[in-house]
Amino acid sequence: MQGFIQRHAEQVSGVLSGLDRVRLRGTLRWLSSPRGLLNYLSLISVLLKDFKAFAMDCTAQIRRASQSLALSAGRPFEYLNSSAIRKEELVQAMATADRIESGLICVLSCVEPCYSYTVGPNRKQKRLELRYGPSKCRHDYFYLQDPELGCVHLRLQTWFPLTLHVCLNGRDWLARQLAAAGLSFEQRDNCFVAVEDFGRAQALLDDQLRTRWTGLMNRLTQTCHPTHRRLFQEYPIPYYWSVEESEWATDVVFRTPQALAALYPRLVRYALTDVSSADVMRFLSRRMPKHGNVNGNFTGEVVSDVRTRPEGTRVKHRVNRNAIKMYDKQASVLRVETTINDARDMKVYRRAEGNPDSAKRWRPLRKGVADLHRRAKLSQAANERYLQKLAAVNDTRTLQDLVAPLCRPVQWQGQRVRALSPLAESDTKLLQAVQRGEFALHGFRNRDLRSILYAKPADTPPSADNPRPSPARFACSERMA
């Protein structure tokens, strides 16, 4: 990455690398499989025929707690009749209108797809069975302005297995940290276009990785889902926290929008024409063969595409479910971002889970927060490799500048040779001729070019109707060869 920063040092005011959007998943591991839930139901003496009534009672307690939370905070509780409604826009409008800077913004509820449990008959075995699969149930969304994290939201599945998701943004978190440290900054959307001290801001971003994630998530759970402790008071089942999706962003902040606007189109063109599938796999920590191309045993998918949005142009390179993206934000920020959705596509050097005496070796990266440091390291390395690749984009000359030396007459072997005119039809045919494959090994002669350009055998004697072109006419092509 330093190569890119050094090349554009005069236009760059600072760089920030750290967490962007992170979605964590809270799982009640005991209840996350039919076998585990059956054991729990047996322990609390609930028969399968009574499971629906038991689950509905738990759901009713959760709904009452959600409504009570909103009522006690004096904030709205709204049911949305479609899961397609953009919740973030609705919440942002509420927060702006009511000037909510701390505390609960609102609670939203809607029916959405999920994986959950049902009980049905097994006709072959002639008994009831517990089934786990795709379904729909009500989900409660809790949006709040946390004094430490900024804007976060929790998504609670109100039917078993009561899965909980927490979504936070590292840039909003950093804004709270900067304000607490007394550093001035300008934030637009989820990026910073100006910071008083980029070095201290980067140190605060690094501190985020030292967070005790389980304790932080349990605090948010206790605030928005107090029913959890009451439901499992007799046999406590804690939430196990894992990283469902992470975005790690490197922001290169340019001093002026004009500097980025002049550079970005060339970066986009280079990313689409010169970044190969092998490069993308290397960026995302895939081991590559010595020959440098894609391994013949690879059965996945590598995709690169570009999309233009109202806020800018985005280039995305994807290997299976993991991706690296580049886009311009707020006119003056170049963002390179690595998104990890499938942690098992990457490796970590560790012992086997559950066996502390096993030998360390390279094993699949886990989703658990225990491997979040490794996830961050891999993501940062991907961003740095990508920016280092983009450092090759440094030629600001126009096409006219590039062809200007060829468009001037020169002296060659004591003779004046005419200039090329690459856009003229005659010279275009000449350039196409000298690039033919049969000349790659041994070059070409004037007689070879005459046979191609004039469609007459080179041995045909000249006449009044078929004059032989002067060799001087093709001197420029020999000089090019």
C-alpha positions in Angstrom: 0.0 0.0 0.0 2.9 2.4 0.7 3.7 2.4 -3.0 0.3 3.9 -3.8 0.4 6.4 -1.0 3.9 7.6 -1.9 2.9 8.0 -5.6 0.0 10.2 -4.7 1.5 11.8 -1.5 0.9 15.3 -2.7 -2.8 14.7 -3.1 -3.4 12.5 0.0 -4.1 14.0 3.4 -4.4 10.7 5.3 -5.3 7.0 5.5 -7.6 5.1 7.8 -8.0 1.4 8.0 -10.4 -0.5 10.2 -13.8 -2.0 10.8 -16.7 -0.7 8.7 -20.0 -2.6 8.9 -19.9 -5.7 11.1 -22.8 -8.1 11.7 -22.5 -10.5 14.7 -24.7 -13.4 15.4 -25.8 -14.6 18.8 -26.6 -18.3 18.9 -28.1 -20.4 21.7 -25.9 -23.4 20.8 -27.8 -25.8 23.0 -31.0 -25.0 21.0 -29.4 -24.7 17.6 -29.9 -28.3 16.6 -33.0 -30.6 16.9 -31.1 -33.0 19.2 -30.1 -30.2 21.5 -33.6 -28.7 21.7 -35.0 -32.2 22.4 -32.6 -32.6 25.3 -33.6 -29.2 26.7 -37.3 -29.9 26.3 -36.8 -33.2 28.1 -35.0 -31.4 30.9 -37.8 -28.9 31.5 -40.5 -31.6 31.0 -42.1 -30.2 27.9 -43.6 -32.9 25.5 -43.4 -32.5 21.8 -47.2 -32.3 21.6 -47.0 -29.2 23.9 -44.1 -27.6 22.1 -46.2 -25.2 20.1 -48.0 -23.9 23.2 -44.6 -23.6 25.0 -43.0 -21.7 22.1 -46.0 -19.4 21.7 -45.8 -18.5 25.3 -42.1 -17.6 25.0 -42.8 -15.5 21.9 -45.6 -13.7 23.7 -43.3 -12.8 26.6 -40.7 -11.4 24.1 -43.3 -9.3 22.3 -44.6 -7.8 25.6 -41.0 -7.0 26.6 -40.3 -5.3 23.3 -43.4 -3.2 23.5 -42.7 -2.3 27.2 -39.2 -1.3 26.3 -40.4 1.2 23.6 -43.2 2.5 25.9 -40.9 3.1 28.9 -38.5 5.0 26.6 -41.3 7.0 25.0 -40.3 5.8 21.6 -42.5 4.3 18.8 -43.2 0.6 18.3 -44.3 0.0 14.7 -45.3 -3.1 12.9 -44.2 -3.2 9.2 -46.5 -5.1 6.9 -43.6 -5.8 4.4 -40.0 -6.9 5.0 -39.0 -5.0 1.8 -39.4 -1.6 3.5 -36.1 0.1 3.9 -35.8 0.2 7.7 -32.6 2.3 7.8 -34.2 5.2 5.9 -37.3 5.1 8.2 -35.1 5.1 11.4 -32.9 7.8 10.1 -35.9 10.0 9.5 -37.2 9.3 13.0 -33.8 10.1 14.6 -33.5 13.3 12.7 -37.0 14.5 13.3 -36.9 13.8 17.1 -33.2 14.7 17.4 -32.3 11.5 19.1 -28.6 11.6 20.1 -28.6 8.9 22.7 -30.8 5.9 23.7 -33.5 4.0 21.9 -34.7 5.4 18.6 -37.6 2.9 17.9 -38.6 -0.7 17.8 -39.8 -2.1 14.5 -41.4 -5.5 14.0 -42.1 -7.5 10.8 -42.4 -11.1 9.6 -39.3 -12.3 7.7 -37.8 -15.6 6.5 -35.8 -17.6 9.0 -34.8 -21.1 10.1 -37.0 -22.3 12.9 -38.6 -25.4 14.5 -41.9 -27.1 13.9 -43.4 -30.3 15.2 -45.1 -32.7 12.8 -46.0 -36.4 12.5 -43.6 -39.0 11.3 -46.0 -41.5 9.6 -43.3 -44.1 9.1 -42.3 -44.2 12.7 -45.9 -43.3 13.9 -44.8 -40.6 16.3 -44.2 -36.8 16.5 -40.9 -35.4 15.4 -39.1 -32.0 15.8 -38.2 -30.5 12.4 -35.8 -27.7 11.6 -35.9 -25.8 8.3 -36.9 -22.7 6.4 -39.9 -20.9 7.8 -41.2 -17.4 8.6 -41.7 -15.7 11.9 -41.8 -12.3 13.5 -38.6 -10.4 14.1 -38.1 -7.4 16.4 -35.6 -4.7 15.4 -34.2 -2.5 18.1 -32.5 0.7 16.8 -30.5 2.8 19.3 -27.9 5.4 19.6 -25.3 3.8 21.9 -23.1 6.1 23.9 -20.0 4.0 23.0 -20.8 2.5 19.5 -23.0 5.1 17.9 -25.9 3.8 15.8 -26.5 0.1 16.2 -29.4 -2.3 15.8 -30.4 -5.7 17.1 -32.6 -8.2 15.2 -34.3 -10.7 17.4 -36.0 -13.8 16.1 -39.0 -14.2 18.4 -39.5 -18.0 17.7 -37.1 -20.7 18.6 -34.1 -20.9 18.4 -34.3 -17.2 19.2 -31.3 -16.2 17.1 -30.0 -12.6 17.7 -28.1 -10.4 15.3 -26.2 -7.2 16.2 -25.1 -4.8 13.4 -22.7 -2.0 14.2 -20.4 0.3 12.2 -16.8 0.9 13.0 -16.8 4.4 11.5 -19.7 5.5 13.7 -17.9 4.0 16.7 -14.7 5.9 15.7 -16.7 9.2 15.6 -17.7 8.6 19.3 -14.0 7.9 20.1 -12.8 11.0 18.3 -15.3 13.2 20.1 -14.3 11.7 23.5 -10.6 12.3 22.7 -11.3 15.9 21.7 -10.2 15.6 18.1 -12.0 17.6 15.4 -13.3 15.7 12.3 -15.7 15.9 9.5 -17.9 12.8 8.9 -20.1 12.3 5.9 -22.2 9.2 5.8 -19.9 6.4 7.1 -16.5 7.9 6.2 -14.3 10.8 7.2 -13.3 13.5 4.8 -11.1 15.3 7.3 -9.5 14.4 10.7 -7.4 16.6 12.9 -4.9 13.8 13.6 -4.9 10.7 11.3 -2.3 8.9 13.4 -4.4 9.1 16.6 -7.5 8.2 14.7 -5.8 5.1 13.4 -4.8 4.2 16.9 -8.4 4.5 18.1 -9.5 2.2 15.2 -6.9 -0.3 16.2 -8.2 -0.2 19.8 -11.6 -1.5 18.6 -10.1 -4.9 18.0 -9.1 -5.1 21.7 -12.8 -5.0 22.7 -14.1 -7.8 24.9 -16.8 -8.7 22.3 -18.7 -11.1 24.4 -19.1 -8.6 27.3 -20.1 -5.9 24.9 -22.7 -8.0 23.1 -24.1 -9.3 26.4 -24.6 -5.7 27.5 -26.6 -4.9 24.4 -28.6 -8.1 24.8 -29.5 -7.3 28.4 -30.6 -3.8 27.3 -32.9 -4.9 24.4 -33.7 -8.5 25.2 -34.2 -8.8 29.0 -36.5 -11.7 28.5 -33.6 -14.0 27.7 -32.5 -14.3 31.4 -36.1 -14.9 32.5 -36.7 -17.6 29.9 -33.6 -19.5 30.9 -33.4 -18.7 34.5 -33.5 -22.3 35.7 -31.0 -23.6 33.1 -29.0 -20.6 31.8 -28.0 -20.7 28.1 -25.7 -17.9 27.1 -25.4 -16.6 23.6 -22.4 -17.7 21.6 -21.2 -14.8 19.5 -19.7 -15.2 16.0 -19.0 -12.8 13.1 -21.6 -13.4 10.4 -20.3 -10.8 8.0 -17.4 -8.2 8.3 -16.3 -5.3 6.2 -12.8 -4.0 6.6 -12.2 -0.7 4.9 -9.1 1.3 3.9 -10.0 4.9 3.2 -7.5 7.1 1.3 -8.5 10.7 1.9 -7.6 13.1 -0.9 -7.1 16.8 -0.3 -9.5 17.8 -3.0 -12.4 16.2 -4.9 -10.7 17.2 -8.2 -7.6 15.1 -7.4 -9.6 11.9 -6.9 -11.9 12.8 -9.9 -8.9 13.0 -12.2 -7.4 9.6 -10.9 -10.5 7.4 -10.3 -11.6 6.7 -13.9 -8.1 5.4 -14.7 -8.2 3.2 -11.5 -11.6 1.8 -12.6 -10.3 1.0 -16.1 -7.2 -0.6 -14.8 -9.1 -2.7 -12.2 -11.3 -4.1 -15.0 -8.6 -4.7 -17.7 -5.4 -5.5 -15.7 -6.6 -7.3 -12.5 -6.9 -11.0 -13.4 -8.7 -13.8 -11.7 -5.4 -15.0 -10.3 -4.7 -11.5 -8.9 -8.1 -11.5 -7.1 -7.5 -14.9 -5.6 -4.1 -13.7 -4.4 -5.6 -10.6 -2.9 -8.0 -12.7 -0.9 -5.3 -14.9 0.6 -5.6 -17.9 -1.8 -2.4 -19.9 -2.3 -1.3 -19.7 -5.9 0.8 -22.2 -7.9 4.3 -21.2 -8.9 3.2 -20.6 -12.5 1.0 -17.8 -11.2 -2.2 -18.8 -12.8 -5.4 -20.2 -11.3 -5.0 -23.7 -9.8 -6.5 -26.2 -12.2 -8.3 -27.9 -9.2 -10.2 -24.7 -8.3 -13.9 -25.3 -8.7 -15.2 -22.0 -7.3 -16.2 -18.7 -9.1 -14.2 -15.5 -9.6 -16.2 -12.6 -10.8 -15.3 -8.9 -11.4 -17.9 -6.3 -12.3 -18.5 -2.6 -12.2 -21.7 -0.7 -11.2 -22.4 3.0 -11.3 -24.6 4.4 -8.5 -25.8 7.9 -7.8 -23.0 8.3 -5.2 -20.3 6.9 -7.4 -18.8 4.0 -9.4 -18.1 0.7 -7.6 -15.7 -2.1 -8.8 -16.2 -5.5 -7.1 -14.0 -8.6 -7.3 -15.5 -11.7 -5.8 -14.2 -15.2 -5.0 -17.1 -17.3 -4.0 -18.8 -15.4 -1.2 -15.8 -13.2 -0.2 -15.1 -10.0 -2.1 -12.9 -6.9 -2.4 -14.4 -3.7 -3.6 -13.2 -0.2 -4.6 -15.4 2.9 -4.8 -15.2 6.7 -4.5 -17.1 8.1 -1.5 -18.2 11.6 -0.8 -16.1 12.9 -3.8 -12.8 12.8 -2.0 -12.4 9.4 -0.4 -11.1 6.3 -2.2 -12.3 3.3 -0.3 -10.9 -0.3 -0.7 -13.0 -2.7 1.3 -12.7 -6.5 1.9 -15.9 -8.3 2.8 -15.7 -11.8 4.4 -19.0 -13.7 4.4 -17.4 -17.2 4.3 -14.6 -17.4 6.9 -13.8 -21.1 6.1 -12.4 -20.0 2.7 -9.4 -18.5 4.7 -6.9 -20.0 7.1 -5.6 -19.4 10.6 -2.6 -21.1 12.4 -4.2 -22.6 15.5 -4.9 -25.8 17.5 -7.9 -27.9 16.9 -11.1 -26.4 18.6 -11.8 -28.2 21.8 -8.4 -29.9 21.9 -5.8 -27.6 23.5 -3.2 -30.4 23.3 -3.3 -30.8 19.6 -0.6 -29.6 17.3 -0.9 -26.2 15.7 -1.4 -26.2 11.9 -3.2 -24.2 9.3 -6.9 -24.7 9.8 -10.1 -23.0 8.5 -10.8 -19.6 9.9 -13.6 -19.7 12.4 -16.6 -17.3 12.6 -16.2 -17.0 16.4 -15.0 -13.7 17.8 -11.8 -15.5 18.9 -10.6 -15.3 15.3 -11.6 -11.7 14.7 -8.0 -10.5 15.0 -6.9 -12.9 12.2 -9.9 -11.9 10.1 -8.8 -8.2 10.4 -5.2 -9.1 9.5 -6.3 -11.0 6.4 -8.6 -8.2 5.4 -5.9 -5.5 5.8 -3.5 -7.6 3.8 -6.0 -7.9 1.0 -6.6 -4.1 0.9 -2.8 -3.5 0.9 -2.3 -5.9 -2.0 -5.0 -4.3 -4.0 -3.7 -0.8 -3.5 -0.2 -1.9 -4.3 -1.6 -3.2 -7.6 -3.2 0.1 -8.3 0.1 1.9 -7.7 0.9 1.0 -11.3 -1.7 3.5 -12.5 0.5 6.6 -12.7 0.5 7.6 -16.4 -1.4 10.9 -16.8 -0.6 11.4 -20.4 -3.3 11.6 -23.0 -3.4 9.4 -26.2 -2.2 12.5 -28.1 0.8 12.7 -25.9 1.6 9.0 -26.3 1.5 9.0 -30.1 3.2 12.4 -30.6 6.7 11.0 -31.1 5.4 8.8 -33.9 3.6 11.6 -35.6 6.8 13.6 -36.4 9.2 13.0 -39.4 12.6 11.6 -38.5 16.0 11.0 -40.1 16.8 7.3 -40.6 20.0 6.1 -42.3 20.6 9.6 -43.7 17.1 9.9 -45.2 14.1 11.7 -44.1 11.3 9.4 -43.2 7.7 10.6 -43.1 5.6 10.7 -39.9 3.0 8.2 -39.0 -0.6 9.2 -38.9 -2.2 6.4 -36.7 -5.8 7.5 -37.4 -5.4 7.6 -41.2 -6.8 4.6 -43.1 -3.5 3.9 -45.0 -1.4 3.9 -41.8 -4.0 1.9 -39.9 -3.7 -0.9 -42.5 0.1 -0.7 -42.3 0.0 -1.0 -38.5 -2.3 -4.0 -38.8 0.0 -5.6 -41.3 3.2 -5.4 -39.2 1.4 -6.9 -36.2 0.5 -10.1 -38.1 1.5 -13.3 -36.4 3.7 -14.7 -39.1 6.2 -11.8 -38.5 6.6 -12.5 -34.8 9.6 -14.7 -35.1 11.6 -13.5 -38.1 10.3 -10.0 -38.8 9.2 -8.8 -42.2 10.5 -7.2 -45.4 9.1 -4.6 -47.7 8.1 -7.3 -50.3 6.1 -9.0 -47.5 4.2 -5.9 -46.8 3.6 -5.1 -50.5 2.0 -8.5 -51.0 -0.4 -7.8 -48.1 -1.2 -4.1 -48.7 -1.5 -4.2 -52.5 -2.9 -7.7 -53.0 -0.3 -8.3 -55.8 2.4 -11.0 -55.7 5.7 -9.5 -54.8 7.3 -11.0 -57.9 4.9 -9.2 -60.4 7.1 -6.9 -62.5 6.3 -3.3 -62.3 4.3 -1.6 -65.1 2.5 1.6 -65.9 -0.7 0.1 -64.4 1.1 -1.6 -61.5 4.0 0.6 -60.3 6.1 -0.9 -57.6 5.9 1.2 -54.4 9.2 2.8 -53.3 10.9 1.0 -50.4 11.2 4.4 -48.8 7.5 4.4 -48.3 7.8 1.5 -45.9 10.9 2.7 -44.1 8.8 3.8 -41.2 7.4 0.3 -40.8 10.9 -1.2 -40.7 11.9 1.4 -38.2 8.9 0.4 -36.0 9.8 -3.3 -36.3 
